[in-house]
Amino acid sequence: MGASLNAGPRPGSPGLRRLWPVSAPTLPSLLASATPDLGWTAEPGAILLIAVLCGLYLPRWWKVRREIGPAKAPVTRLLSFLLGIAFLVLALCSPIDSLAAQSFTFHMSQHILLLDLAPICLIASLNKVLLRPATRRLQALERALGPLMHPAVAVVLYIVMMWAWHVPVAYDAALESDLVHVFEHLCFLGVGLLYWWQLLSPIRPRLGDGVMAPLIYMASTKLGVGILGIALTFAPNPLYRPYEVREQILGFTAIGDQQLGGELMALEQTIVMGVALAILLFRALDRSEREQRRREALEDRAAAGDG
């Protein structure tokens, strides 16, 4: 405890860089950096997707609330849906979409919104009653897909897609081609919906009611994606050519931007999956308590009948 406050590594020293590889931008670098593109976009595909989702969900929520009651269409479900739509707007229409072409970190933020945050909120906005018009079709689709709907397939798709789209050739193609970029977004959103459906499906969670299966499901995903985040964070050189030739924004170099994006990936995975696991644990405990109370009530009735 008697050590000097100046005994630790100085900013910019090798010791500090090993602990925190991203160097903060200096004032001169901030002044010399390119002006960020903060424009909003209105891509027809994104607008159509958001309009279709709103057109399907909002009238159904209102109908259930009016005809069956608020308990089956609570405001919390509506807020979850609106938050999911907000995440889609942020990913596809806000300046994040424009900045993703200039910064790896913003591109990573876009992936997080499409792969995790939007799917979680959209699926959480559903329950059995709200989903009832489509329940049989979804169950028929799951049966038709058979082994492809196994949770292990969702884990593999999630990890493989993350790695595949971060291979420099594929990543650069998504930056340079609008068509490839749209396909990338569809991949992230589609795989995200499949992955989180396994955990949050209001029809029948395919991982059961326990905690161990979801824990293994998410831990294996975290491991596979975490290795990618580490590789990006500690790569000695920039991996993506477009970011090297474009002017830096916010004062970060291409390698500093890449390292920050890798750390963002690892941090988001830890937070989102940790929170999801905690929610599933509380759900499992609640189900266990309700089942215990049900058994006790049956035993009490049986004892009263025998008396």
Secondary structure per residue as TSV (DSSP state, phi and psi in degrees):
chain	resnum	aa	ss	phi	psi
A	1	M	-	360.0	-14.2
A	2	G	-	-88.8	4.0
A	3	A	S	-67.5	150.3
A	4	S	-	-69.2	147.4
A	5	L	G	-64.9	-20.4
A	6	N	G	-91.1	6.2
A	7	A	G	-77.1	-19.9
A	8	G	S	-74.4	174.6
A	9	P	-	-65.2	139.4
A	10	R	-	-79.6	152.6
A	11	P	T	-54.3	130.4
A	12	G	T	90.7	-7.4
A	13	S	S	-75.7	158.4
A	14	P	H	-58.8	-36.8
A	15	G	H	-62.0	-42.5
A	16	L	H	-70.1	-36.6
A	17	R	H	-65.7	-30.7
A	18	R	H	-67.6	-35.2
A	19	L	H	-79.4	-36.8
A	20	W	-	-137.9	90.9
A	21	P	-	-68.7	-18.9
A	22	V	-	-85.7	120.8
A	23	S	-	-87.4	133.0
A	24	A	-	-68.6	143.6
A	25	P	-	-67.1	142.2
A	26	T	-	-86.9	166.0
A	27	L	H	-60.0	-44.1
A	28	P	H	-60.7	-37.9
A	29	S	H	-69.3	-34.3
A	30	L	H	-64.8	-41.1
A	31	L	H	-68.3	-30.6
A	32	A	H	-88.5	-9.6
A	33	S	S	-72.8	160.7
A	34	A	B	-69.4	154.3
A	35	T	-	-73.3	123.3
A	36	P	-	-62.9	146.2
A	37	D	-	-84.5	106.8
A	38	L	-	-104.9	21.4
A	39	G	-	-77.7	145.5
A	40	W	-	-86.2	149.7
A	41	T	-	-117.0	157.8
A	42	A	-	-134.6	63.3
A	43	E	-	-65.9	131.4
A	44	P	H	-55.9	-40.2
A	45	G	H	-62.6	-43.0
A	46	A	H	-66.3	-43.4
A	47	I	H	-63.2	-40.9
A	48	L	H	-63.8	-44.5
A	49	L	H	-59.2	-48.1
A	50	I	H	-65.0	-40.3
A	51	A	H	-64.8	-41.5
A	52	V	H	-63.9	-45.4
A	53	L	H	-61.1	-44.8
A	54	C	H	-65.7	-39.4
A	55	G	H	-66.2	-28.8
A	56	L	H	-83.1	-42.4
A	57	Y	H	-82.8	-49.5
A	58	L	H	-61.5	-46.8
A	59	P	H	-62.9	-37.1
A	60	R	H	-65.5	-44.7
A	61	W	H	-59.7	-44.9
A	62	W	H	-65.9	-39.5
A	63	K	H	-64.4	-45.7
A	64	V	H	-63.5	-42.5
A	65	R	H	-64.3	-38.3
A	66	R	H	-75.9	-40.8
A	67	E	H	-93.2	-31.0
A	68	I	T	-107.5	-38.5
A	69	G	-	133.6	159.3
A	70	P	T	-61.8	-25.6
A	71	A	T	-63.0	-31.7
A	72	K	T	-92.8	-11.3
A	73	A	S	-137.6	65.4
A	74	P	-	-69.9	159.3
A	75	V	H	-62.6	-30.6
A	76	T	H	-61.0	-36.2
A	77	R	H	-66.3	-42.2
A	78	L	H	-62.9	-43.2
A	79	L	H	-63.6	-37.6
A	80	S	H	-63.0	-42.5
A	81	F	H	-63.0	-46.6
A	82	L	H	-63.6	-34.6
A	83	L	H	-67.2	-40.0
A	84	G	H	-61.6	-42.2
A	85	I	H	-63.6	-40.3
A	86	A	H	-61.2	-39.2
A	87	F	H	-65.4	-38.3
A	88	L	H	-64.9	-41.9
A	89	V	H	-62.5	-43.1
A	90	L	H	-60.7	-42.6
A	91	A	H	-72.1	-37.8
A	92	L	H	-107.7	-21.1
A	93	C	T	-122.9	-22.2
A	94	S	S	-79.9	176.2
A	95	P	H	-57.8	-18.0
A	96	I	H	-57.0	-38.4
A	97	D	H	-64.7	-40.3
A	98	S	H	-71.1	-41.8
A	99	L	H	-68.9	-24.2
A	100	A	T	-62.1	-26.4
A	101	A	T	-76.8	-14.0
A	102	Q	T	-109.5	-17.9
A	103	S	-	-143.4	131.0
A	104	F	H	-63.7	-38.3
A	105	T	H	-62.4	-42.4
A	106	F	H	-70.3	-34.1
A	107	H	H	-63.4	-39.9
A	108	M	H	-65.2	-38.3
A	109	S	H	-60.4	-39.8
A	110	Q	H	-62.3	-43.2
A	111	H	H	-61.4	-42.7
A	112	I	H	-60.9	-43.3
A	113	L	I	-63.1	-42.1
A	114	L	I	-79.3	-34.5
A	115	L	I	-87.2	-33.0
A	116	D	I	-122.1	-60.0
A	117	L	I	-67.1	-47.9
A	118	A	H	-64.9	-48.5
A	119	P	H	-59.2	-41.7
A	120	I	H	-58.6	-48.8
A	121	C	H	-68.1	-39.6
A	122	L	H	-66.0	-42.8
A	123	I	H	-70.0	-38.6
A	124	A	H	-66.7	-16.2
A	125	S	T	-78.7	-4.7
A	126	L	-	-103.9	153.0
A	127	N	-	-140.0	-179.9
A	128	K	H	-60.9	-38.9
A	129	V	H	-71.2	-46.4
A	130	L	H	-62.0	-32.7
A	131	L	H	-89.2	-5.6
A	132	R	H	-52.0	-40.8
A	133	P	H	-60.7	-24.8
A	134	A	H	-109.4	2.2
A	135	T	H	-60.2	-48.8
A	136	R	H	-64.3	-38.4
A	137	R	H	-64.6	-41.7
A	138	L	H	-66.2	-41.2
A	139	Q	H	-64.9	-39.6
A	140	A	H	-64.6	-39.4
A	141	L	H	-64.8	-41.7
A	142	E	H	-62.8	-41.4
A	143	R	H	-65.7	-39.6
A	144	A	H	-65.6	-37.1
A	145	L	H	-74.9	-24.6
A	146	G	G	56.5	-122.7
A	147	P	G	-59.6	-23.1
A	148	L	G	-66.8	-17.8
A	149	M	G	-92.8	5.6
A	150	H	S	-65.8	140.4
A	151	P	H	-55.3	-33.1
A	152	A	H	-62.0	-34.3
A	153	V	H	-65.6	-40.1
A	154	A	H	-63.7	-40.5
A	155	V	H	-62.9	-46.9
A	156	V	H	-62.6	-45.1
A	157	L	H	-60.8	-42.8
A	158	Y	H	-59.2	-50.1
A	159	I	H	-69.7	-46.5
A	160	V	H	-63.0	-40.9
A	161	M	H	-64.8	-42.0
A	162	M	H	-59.7	-46.8
A	163	W	H	-67.2	-43.5
A	164	A	H	-62.5	-43.0
A	165	W	H	-77.1	-7.1
A	166	H	T	-104.8	3.8
A	167	V	S	-65.7	130.8
A	168	P	H	-50.9	-40.3
A	169	V	H	-61.9	-46.7
A	170	A	H	-69.4	-41.0
A	171	Y	H	-63.9	-45.8
A	172	D	H	-63.0	-38.0
A	173	A	H	-63.2	-38.5
A	174	A	H	-66.7	-31.1
A	175	L	H	-75.3	-30.9
A	176	E	H	-98.1	-13.5
A	177	S	-	-125.8	123.6
A	178	D	H	-62.8	-38.1
A	179	L	H	-64.6	-45.4
A	180	V	H	-65.2	-37.1
A	181	H	H	-63.5	-42.4
A	182	V	H	-63.9	-42.7
A	183	F	H	-61.7	-39.8
A	184	E	H	-59.8	-45.6
A	185	H	H	-61.6	-41.8
A	186	L	H	-63.2	-39.2
A	187	C	H	-61.7	-47.3
A	188	F	H	-64.3	-46.2
A	189	L	H	-67.4	-43.0
A	190	G	H	-64.3	-47.2
A	191	V	H	-67.2	-36.9
A	192	G	H	-61.3	-43.4
A	193	L	H	-63.6	-42.2
A	194	L	H	-63.7	-44.6
A	195	Y	H	-63.5	-49.6
A	196	W	H	-78.1	-20.5
A	197	W	H	-61.9	-36.8
A	198	Q	H	-58.9	-33.6
A	199	L	H	-91.6	-35.2
A	200	L	H	-115.1	3.1
A	201	S	-	-53.1	126.8
A	202	P	S	-75.5	-14.4
A	203	I	S	-77.3	-59.9
A	204	R	-	-163.7	102.2
A	205	P	-	-56.6	125.0
A	206	R	T	-73.4	-9.7
A	207	L	T	-97.0	7.5
A	208	G	-	81.0	-172.0
A	209	D	S	-98.1	-5.1
A	210	G	S	-81.9	-171.8
A	211	V	S	-109.3	-30.1
A	212	M	H	-63.3	-44.4
A	213	A	H	-62.9	-47.4
A	214	P	H	-61.0	-34.6
A	215	L	H	-62.5	-47.2
A	216	I	H	-64.5	-41.1
A	217	Y	H	-57.3	-49.9
A	218	M	H	-79.2	-34.4
A	219	A	H	-65.3	-40.3
A	220	S	H	-65.9	-36.9
A	221	T	H	-66.7	-44.6
A	222	K	H	-59.6	-39.9
A	223	L	H	-63.9	-48.4
A	224	G	H	-63.6	-40.8
A	225	V	H	-80.4	-32.0
A	226	G	H	-62.0	-37.1
A	227	I	H	-62.0	-39.5
A	228	L	H	-63.4	-43.9
A	229	G	H	-60.3	-40.5
A	230	I	H	-65.1	-42.6
A	231	A	H	-61.6	-40.6
A	232	L	H	-69.4	-39.7
A	233	T	H	-67.1	-39.9
A	234	F	S	-105.4	11.7
A	235	A	-	-61.9	134.4
A	236	P	S	-72.8	-20.8
A	237	N	S	-135.0	157.0
A	238	P	-	-60.9	139.9
A	239	L	-	-97.3	-18.8
A	240	Y	-	-117.8	112.6
A	241	R	H	-59.1	-42.7
A	242	P	H	-56.5	-35.0
A	243	Y	H	-73.3	-23.4
A	244	E	H	-73.1	-36.0
A	245	V	H	-91.4	-12.9
A	246	R	S	-91.8	154.8
A	247	E	-	-65.9	139.2
A	248	Q	-	-71.0	151.1
A	249	I	B	-119.6	153.8
A	250	L	T	58.7	18.9
A	251	G	T	81.8	0.8
A	252	F	-	-87.8	139.3
A	253	T	-	-75.5	171.7
A	254	A	H	-60.9	-41.7
A	255	I	H	-71.5	-38.7
A	256	G	H	-64.9	-39.9
A	257	D	H	-63.2	-42.7
A	258	Q	H	-64.5	-41.7
A	259	Q	H	-64.9	-42.0
A	260	L	H	-63.2	-40.8
A	261	G	H	-63.8	-39.6
A	262	G	H	-63.0	-40.6
A	263	E	H	-67.6	-37.2
A	264	L	H	-61.8	-41.5
A	265	M	H	-59.8	-49.1
A	266	A	H	-64.7	-41.6
A	267	L	H	-66.3	-44.0
A	268	E	H	-63.2	-42.8
A	269	Q	H	-59.4	-44.0
A	270	T	H	-63.7	-45.9
A	271	I	H	-68.6	-51.5
A	272	V	H	-63.6	-47.0
A	273	M	H	-73.0	-30.4
A	274	G	H	-65.3	-45.0
A	275	V	H	-64.7	-43.2
A	276	A	H	-61.1	-42.0
A	277	L	H	-65.6	-39.7
A	278	A	H	-62.9	-42.4
A	279	I	H	-63.3	-43.2
A	280	L	H	-64.3	-36.0
A	281	L	H	-64.1	-45.6
A	282	F	H	-63.1	-38.3
A	283	R	H	-62.2	-44.2
A	284	A	H	-63.4	-41.5
A	285	L	H	-64.8	-40.0
A	286	D	H	-64.5	-43.4
A	287	R	H	-63.0	-40.0
A	288	S	H	-63.5	-41.9
A	289	E	H	-65.6	-41.7
A	290	R	H	-65.4	-39.4
A	291	E	H	-65.9	-39.1
A	292	Q	H	-64.3	-43.0
A	293	R	H	-63.9	-37.6
A	294	R	H	-64.4	-43.0
A	295	R	H	-64.6	-40.8
A	296	E	H	-64.5	-38.7
A	297	A	H	-64.7	-41.3
A	298	L	H	-63.7	-40.7
A	299	E	H	-65.5	-39.4
A	300	D	H	-64.6	-41.1
A	301	R	H	-66.4	-39.3
A	302	A	H	-64.6	-40.9
A	303	A	H	-66.0	-39.4
A	304	A	H	-65.3	-36.9
A	305	G	H	-67.5	-38.2
A	306	D	H	-68.2	-31.2
A	307	G	-	-71.7	360.0
